């Protein structure tokens, strides 16, 4: 059985500042574009985590030189994308779905494999789109899932592709990131239902344009990337606003205030919705000089929320809702069934374990607060399940989180950061 961590319980209102490391989503996009660029890049504030290290390993396998000096990473493209290669995606959706389009440019076969749980995450629509663009892909062992091999020939024709990306916006982002290096560029049509996490596609478009790539997204559900160079550059990564979620939500759960410095005034990160959501749930939000402060008095209101554009916040909001004064309905998040684990099933199970009423709906969760008690909170190798358990344990004594080390996927040092928040006595920026 994985080790258990006794989640600490707050003994009074919080008063803390928490410095959150760089965005996982932006780090992944900057690194892929840097490996495809026409010259070296320097990226400051890269998130040092398992997902990012897996991305760096994938890019090295394809010929790029990736080095880090503290939180600054240097990427020197190898010119041509090399192969053959083996790519370990771990449980990182960004590696699984961003790198295959680049592998089509490699000079040989590139085989993708990962953690056992990664085999349950869908990738079929992406592989189908790559075939339409002229790339040979072999996924016969388990169609639409890992492991699979991309047979790179040194070039990709590109052109026009259509796919249903309703299971993950990463399918679209993965195609767009490499498209400028294709002979004809690439036009991507999303043909399915509502696109989840649309801000992440906007993030991809913005990072492409900042690197000098021409992108036309004027037509709904269609993105056109012109062929051309990708510029090497120096840039900085914003703090990961979704990783800030459990810390800021703690101010509502335990009362008091929590501040996150370097909060961007403008961003494409879905986590930017967090202050609005926490205000609806009973807190107050204030952004002053780049410092986002959430204040609460221990009261949590039940809400009806559509989290379609920010599904990654759902575990935090679900955990907070279990501490509420009325039922909460979370909608628009059916796609979470295909994340690191089936997050809807996992959240319903673990909230029930500690005494809450929780059940799945067609596209989300219905959470009914009840008298809560301690218990073992399973994480399913999912970093956001672990932080959700910590949030419940902030108020409910006796919550033991299984394998809290899984937070290293995106937030190494989470346990120390969580304890430091509880130990803090001032809001001075560290």
C-alpha positions as CSV (number, residue, x, y, z in Angstrom):
1,X,0.0,0.0,0.0
2,X,1.4,3.5,-0.8
3,X,2.5,5.5,2.2
4,X,-0.1,7.7,4.0
5,X,0.3,11.3,4.8
6,X,-1.7,12.7,7.7
7,X,-3.1,16.0,6.3
8,X,-2.6,18.7,8.9
9,X,-5.6,20.5,10.3
10,X,-5.7,24.3,10.7
11,X,-5.8,25.5,14.3
12,X,-7.0,29.0,13.4
13,X,-7.4,31.5,10.6
14,X,-4.7,31.5,8.0
15,X,-2.4,34.4,7.2
16,X,0.1,33.5,4.6
17,X,1.8,34.3,1.3
18,X,2.5,31.4,-1.0
19,X,5.0,31.6,-3.9
20,X,3.7,29.3,-6.7
21,X,6.1,28.0,-9.3
22,X,5.7,28.4,-13.0
23,X,2.8,27.2,-15.1
24,X,3.0,23.6,-16.3
25,X,1.0,24.4,-19.4
26,X,3.1,27.4,-20.4
27,X,6.4,25.6,-19.6
28,X,5.4,22.7,-21.9
29,X,4.4,25.0,-24.8
30,X,7.6,27.1,-24.5
31,X,9.8,24.1,-24.4
32,X,8.3,22.5,-27.5
33,X,8.4,25.7,-29.5
34,X,12.0,26.2,-28.4
35,X,13.0,22.8,-29.7
36,X,11.4,23.6,-33.1
37,X,12.9,27.1,-33.3
38,X,15.5,28.5,-35.6
39,X,17.9,29.4,-32.8
40,X,18.5,29.0,-29.0
41,X,15.9,30.0,-26.5
42,X,16.1,30.9,-22.8
43,X,13.0,30.2,-20.7
44,X,12.9,31.6,-17.1
45,X,10.6,30.3,-14.4
46,X,10.1,26.9,-15.9
47,X,8.2,24.6,-13.5
48,X,10.7,21.9,-12.2
49,X,8.4,18.9,-12.0
50,X,8.1,15.3,-13.2
51,X,6.0,16.4,-16.2
52,X,8.5,19.0,-17.2
53,X,11.4,16.7,-16.9
54,X,9.6,14.1,-19.0
55,X,9.1,16.8,-21.7
56,X,12.8,17.7,-21.6
57,X,13.6,14.1,-22.0
58,X,11.4,13.7,-25.0
59,X,12.9,16.8,-26.7
60,X,16.4,15.5,-26.0
61,X,15.5,12.2,-27.5
62,X,14.5,14.1,-30.7
63,X,17.8,16.0,-30.9
64,X,17.4,19.2,-28.9
65,X,19.9,20.1,-26.2
66,X,18.0,21.1,-23.0
67,X,19.8,22.3,-19.9
68,X,18.7,24.0,-16.8
69,X,20.4,26.5,-14.5
70,X,18.1,27.0,-11.5
71,X,14.7,28.0,-12.8
72,X,16.1,29.2,-16.2
73,X,16.2,26.6,-19.0
74,X,18.2,26.8,-22.2
75,X,17.0,25.0,-25.3
76,X,19.3,24.6,-28.4
77,X,17.5,23.0,-31.3
78,X,19.2,20.2,-33.1
79,X,18.3,21.6,-36.5
80,X,16.6,18.5,-37.9
81,X,14.4,16.5,-35.6
82,X,16.3,13.2,-35.1
83,X,15.2,9.6,-34.8
84,X,14.8,6.7,-34.0
85,X,13.8,7.4,-30.5
86,X,11.9,6.2,-27.4
87,X,9.7,8.7,-25.5
88,X,8.5,8.1,-22.0
89,X,5.4,10.2,-21.5
90,X,5.0,9.1,-17.8
91,X,1.5,10.3,-17.0
92,X,2.0,13.7,-18.7
93,X,-0.8,14.6,-21.2
94,X,1.4,17.4,-22.6
95,X,4.1,15.0,-23.6
96,X,1.7,12.3,-24.9
97,X,-0.2,14.8,-27.0
98,X,2.3,17.6,-27.9
99,X,5.3,15.6,-29.0
100,X,3.8,13.1,-31.6
101,X,3.2,15.9,-34.1
102,X,6.9,16.9,-33.7
103,X,7.9,13.2,-34.1
104,X,6.4,13.2,-37.6
105,X,9.4,15.5,-38.5
106,X,11.9,13.0,-37.1
107,X,14.4,11.0,-39.2
108,X,13.1,7.7,-38.0
109,X,10.5,5.9,-35.9
110,X,9.6,7.4,-32.5
111,X,7.9,5.1,-30.0
112,X,5.8,6.5,-27.2
113,X,5.1,4.6,-23.9
114,X,4.3,5.6,-20.3
115,X,3.0,4.8,-16.9
116,X,0.3,2.0,-16.6
117,X,-2.4,4.6,-16.0
118,X,-1.3,6.6,-19.1
119,X,-2.6,3.7,-21.3
120,X,-6.2,4.7,-20.3
121,X,-5.8,8.3,-21.6
122,X,-7.2,8.8,-25.1
123,X,-5.0,9.9,-28.0
124,X,-6.9,8.4,-31.0
125,X,-8.2,11.7,-32.5
126,X,-4.7,13.2,-32.5
127,X,-3.2,10.1,-34.2
128,X,-6.0,10.2,-36.8
129,X,-5.3,13.8,-37.6
130,X,-1.6,13.1,-38.0
131,X,-2.5,10.3,-40.5
132,X,-4.5,12.9,-42.4
133,X,-1.4,15.2,-42.5
134,X,0.6,12.4,-44.1
135,X,2.2,10.8,-41.0
136,X,2.4,7.0,-40.6
137,X,1.3,5.9,-37.1
138,X,1.2,2.4,-35.7
139,X,-1.1,2.0,-32.7
140,X,-2.3,-1.6,-33.4
141,X,-1.4,-2.9,-30.0
142,X,-4.3,-0.8,-28.5
143,X,-5.9,1.5,-31.1
144,X,-6.1,5.1,-29.9
145,X,-3.9,4.6,-26.8
146,X,-0.4,4.0,-25.7
147,X,2.0,2.5,-26.8
148,X,2.2,3.8,-30.4
149,X,4.9,4.5,-32.9
150,X,5.2,7.5,-35.2
151,X,7.2,6.8,-38.3
152,X,9.0,10.1,-39.0
153,X,10.4,10.7,-42.5
154,X,12.0,14.1,-41.9
155,X,9.1,16.1,-43.2
156,X,5.3,16.3,-42.9
157,X,3.1,17.5,-45.8
158,X,0.5,19.1,-43.6
159,X,-2.6,20.6,-45.2
160,X,-6.1,20.2,-43.8
161,X,-7.1,17.9,-41.0
162,X,-10.4,17.3,-39.1
163,X,-10.8,15.7,-35.6
164,X,-13.1,15.5,-32.7
165,X,-11.2,17.2,-29.8
166,X,-14.2,17.1,-27.4
167,X,-12.2,14.7,-25.1
168,X,-9.2,17.0,-24.8
169,X,-8.1,20.4,-26.2
170,X,-4.6,19.1,-26.0
171,X,-5.2,17.3,-29.3
172,X,-5.6,20.7,-31.0
173,X,-2.7,22.3,-29.2
174,X,-0.4,19.4,-30.0
175,X,-1.1,19.8,-33.8
176,X,-0.7,23.6,-33.8
177,X,2.6,23.6,-32.0
178,X,4.5,21.8,-34.8
179,X,2.4,23.0,-37.7
180,X,4.6,25.8,-38.8
181,X,7.4,23.3,-39.6
182,X,5.1,21.3,-41.9
183,X,5.5,21.8,-45.7
184,X,2.1,23.4,-46.2
185,X,1.5,24.4,-42.6
186,X,-1.7,23.0,-41.1
187,X,-5.4,23.8,-40.9
188,X,-7.2,22.1,-38.0
189,X,-10.9,21.7,-37.9
190,X,-12.6,20.6,-34.6
191,X,-15.7,18.7,-35.7
192,X,-17.1,17.4,-32.4
193,X,-19.1,18.9,-29.5
194,X,-18.0,21.7,-27.2
195,X,-14.2,22.1,-27.0
196,X,-13.1,21.6,-23.3
197,X,-10.6,23.9,-21.7
198,X,-10.7,26.4,-24.6
199,X,-8.4,28.9,-22.8
200,X,-5.6,26.3,-23.3
201,X,-6.0,26.5,-27.1
202,X,-6.0,30.3,-26.8
203,X,-2.8,30.0,-24.8
204,X,-1.2,27.9,-27.6
205,X,-2.2,30.4,-30.2
206,X,-0.7,33.3,-28.1
207,X,2.6,31.5,-27.6
208,X,2.8,30.7,-31.3
209,X,2.3,34.3,-32.3
210,X,4.9,35.4,-29.7
211,X,7.3,33.1,-31.5
212,X,6.6,34.8,-34.9
213,X,4.2,32.1,-36.2
214,X,1.2,33.3,-38.2
215,X,-2.0,31.8,-36.9
216,X,-5.6,32.6,-38.1
217,X,-8.2,31.6,-35.6
218,X,-10.9,33.9,-36.9
219,X,-13.3,31.1,-37.8
220,X,-15.0,29.1,-35.0
221,X,-13.4,25.7,-34.3
222,X,-10.8,26.3,-37.0
223,X,-7.1,27.2,-36.7
224,X,-4.8,27.9,-39.7
225,X,-1.0,27.9,-39.1
226,X,1.1,29.2,-41.9
227,X,4.4,27.4,-42.7
228,X,7.5,29.3,-41.6
229,X,10.2,29.7,-39.0
230,X,9.7,29.6,-35.2
231,X,11.8,32.2,-33.5
232,X,14.2,31.4,-30.7
233,X,13.7,33.9,-27.9
234,X,14.0,34.7,-24.2
235,X,10.8,34.5,-22.2
236,X,9.4,34.0,-18.7
237,X,6.8,31.6,-17.4
238,X,3.8,32.9,-15.3
239,X,3.0,31.3,-12.0
240,X,0.7,28.2,-12.3
241,X,-2.7,29.6,-11.3
242,X,-4.3,26.2,-11.1
243,X,-1.6,25.0,-8.7
244,X,-2.5,28.1,-6.6
245,X,-6.0,26.8,-6.3
246,X,-5.8,24.7,-3.2
247,X,-3.8,27.4,-1.3
248,X,-6.3,30.1,-2.1
249,X,-9.2,27.9,-1.5
250,X,-7.7,27.2,2.0
251,X,-8.6,30.8,3.0
252,X,-12.3,29.9,2.6
253,X,-12.0,26.5,4.3
254,X,-10.1,27.6,7.3
255,X,-10.8,31.3,7.3
256,X,-8.2,34.1,7.1
257,X,-6.3,35.1,4.0
258,X,-3.8,33.7,1.6
259,X,-1.9,35.7,-1.0
260,X,-0.2,34.6,-4.2
261,X,2.4,37.0,-5.6
262,X,3.1,37.6,-9.3
263,X,-0.5,37.1,-10.3
264,X,-0.7,38.2,-13.9
265,X,-3.1,41.1,-14.8
266,X,-3.8,39.4,-18.1
267,X,-3.4,35.6,-18.9
268,X,-4.8,32.8,-20.9
269,X,-4.5,30.3,-18.0
270,X,-7.9,28.8,-17.0
271,X,-6.9,29.2,-13.4
272,X,-7.6,33.0,-13.8
273,X,-11.2,32.1,-13.2
274,X,-10.4,31.1,-9.6
275,X,-10.9,34.4,-7.9
276,X,-14.4,34.7,-9.4
277,X,-15.3,31.2,-8.4
278,X,-14.1,31.6,-4.8
279,X,-16.0,34.9,-4.5
280,X,-19.2,33.1,-5.5
281,X,-18.4,30.5,-2.8
282,X,-18.2,33.1,0.0
283,X,-14.7,34.7,-0.2
284,X,-13.4,38.0,-1.3
285,X,-10.7,38.6,-3.9
286,X,-8.3,41.5,-4.2
287,X,-5.5,42.0,-6.7
288,X,-3.1,44.8,-5.7
289,X,0.4,45.2,-7.3
290,X,0.4,41.7,-8.7
291,X,-0.6,40.1,-5.4
292,X,-3.8,38.1,-5.4
293,X,-5.4,37.8,-2.0
294,X,-8.4,35.6,-1.1
295,X,-10.1,36.2,2.3
296,X,-12.7,34.0,4.0
297,X,-14.3,33.5,7.3
298,X,-14.7,29.7,7.2
299,X,-18.0,29.9,5.4
300,X,-18.4,28.1,2.1
301,X,-21.5,28.6,0.0
302,X,-22.9,25.9,-2.3
303,X,-22.9,27.0,-6.0
304,X,-23.9,25.8,-9.4
305,X,-20.8,26.2,-11.7
306,X,-20.0,25.4,-15.3
307,X,-16.3,24.5,-15.2
308,X,-16.1,23.5,-18.9
309,X,-13.3,26.0,-19.5
310,X,-11.4,25.3,-16.3
311,X,-11.9,21.6,-15.5
312,X,-8.5,21.4,-13.8
313,X,-10.0,23.5,-11.0
314,X,-12.7,20.9,-10.4
315,X,-10.9,18.7,-7.8
316,X,-10.2,21.8,-5.6
317,X,-13.7,23.2,-6.0
318,X,-15.3,19.8,-5.3
319,X,-13.2,19.4,-2.1
320,X,-14.2,22.9,-1.0
321,X,-17.9,22.2,-1.8
322,X,-17.9,19.3,0.7
323,X,-17.3,21.9,3.4
324,X,-20.2,24.0,2.2
325,X,-23.5,25.2,3.6
326,X,-25.6,23.9,0.7
327,X,-25.3,21.5,-2.2
328,X,-23.0,22.3,-5.1
329,X,-23.4,21.2,-8.8
330,X,-20.3,21.2,-11.0
331,X,-21.2,21.0,-14.7
332,X,-19.4,20.8,-18.1
333,X,-16.6,18.5,-17.0
334,X,-17.4,15.1,-18.5
335,X,-14.0,15.3,-20.2
336,X,-12.4,14.8,-16.7
337,X,-13.2,11.1,-17.0
338,X,-10.2,10.9,-19.4
339,X,-7.6,12.8,-17.3
340,X,-4.8,11.2,-15.1
341,X,-7.6,9.1,-13.7
342,X,-11.4,9.3,-14.1
343,X,-11.6,12.3,-11.9
344,X,-15.3,12.3,-11.6
345,X,-15.4,8.8,-10.3
346,X,-12.4,9.4,-8.0
347,X,-13.9,12.5,-6.5
348,X,-17.3,10.9,-5.9
349,X,-15.6,7.9,-4.2
350,X,-13.3,9.9,-2.0
351,X,-15.8,12.5,-0.9
352,X,-18.1,9.7,0.0
353,X,-15.4,8.0,2.0
354,X,-15.1,11.0,4.3
355,X,-18.8,11.4,4.7
356,X,-20.0,13.8,2.0
357,X,-22.8,13.1,-0.3
358,X,-21.3,12.9,-3.8
359,X,-22.6,11.4,-7.0
360,X,-21.7,11.7,-10.7
361,X,-24.0,13.3,-13.2
362,X,-23.8,13.1,-17.0
363,X,-21.3,16.0,-17.2
364,X,-20.2,16.6,-13.7
365,X,-20.8,16.1,-9.9
366,X,-23.4,16.8,-7.4
367,X,-22.0,17.3,-3.9
368,X,-24.1,17.5,-0.7
369,X,-22.3,18.6,2.5
370,X,-22.8,16.3,5.5
371,X,-20.9,15.7,8.7
372,X,-17.4,14.8,7.6
373,X,-15.0,12.4,9.3
374,X,-11.4,11.2,8.8
375,X,-10.4,8.4,6.5
376,X,-7.9,7.3,3.8
377,X,-8.2,9.5,0.8
378,X,-6.9,7.7,-2.3
379,X,-5.2,9.6,-5.0
380,X,-5.2,7.3,-8.0
381,X,-1.7,8.6,-9.0
382,X,-3.4,12.0,-9.7
383,X,-1.7,15.1,-8.3
384,X,-4.9,17.1,-8.1
385,X,-6.6,14.3,-6.1
386,X,-3.8,14.6,-3.6
387,X,-4.2,18.4,-3.1
388,X,-8.0,18.0,-2.9
389,X,-7.5,15.6,0.0
390,X,-5.2,18.0,1.7
391,X,-7.8,20.7,1.5
392,X,-10.5,18.5,3.1
393,X,-8.0,17.6,5.8
394,X,-7.4,21.3,6.6
395,X,-10.8,21.2,8.3
396,X,-11.5,17.5,9.0
397,X,-9.2,15.8,11.4
398,X,-7.9,12.3,10.6
399,X,-7.7,12.6,6.8
400,X,-4.8,10.5,5.5
401,X,-3.8,11.1,1.9
402,X,-2.4,8.1,0.0
403,X,0.8,8.7,-1.9
404,X,1.0,12.5,-1.5
405,X,4.3,12.3,-3.4
406,X,2.2,12.1,-6.6
407,X,2.0,15.9,-6.4
408,X,5.6,16.0,-7.7
409,X,4.0,15.6,-11.2
410,X,3.3,19.3,-11.2
411,X,4.2,20.7,-7.8
412,X,7.3,19.3,-6.1
413,X,7.6,20.3,-2.5
414,X,3.8,20.5,-2.0
415,X,3.9,19.1,1.5
416,X,6.4,21.6,2.7
417,X,4.5,24.5,1.0
418,X,1.3,23.4,2.6
419,X,2.8,23.2,6.1
420,X,4.5,26.6,5.6
421,X,1.2,28.1,4.8
422,X,-0.2,26.8,8.1
423,X,2.9,27.9,10.0
424,X,2.9,31.5,8.5
425,X,2.0,34.4,10.7
426,X,2.3,37.3,8.2
427,X,1.5,38.0,4.6
428,X,5.0,39.3,3.8
429,X,6.2,38.0,0.5
430,X,8.8,35.3,1.0
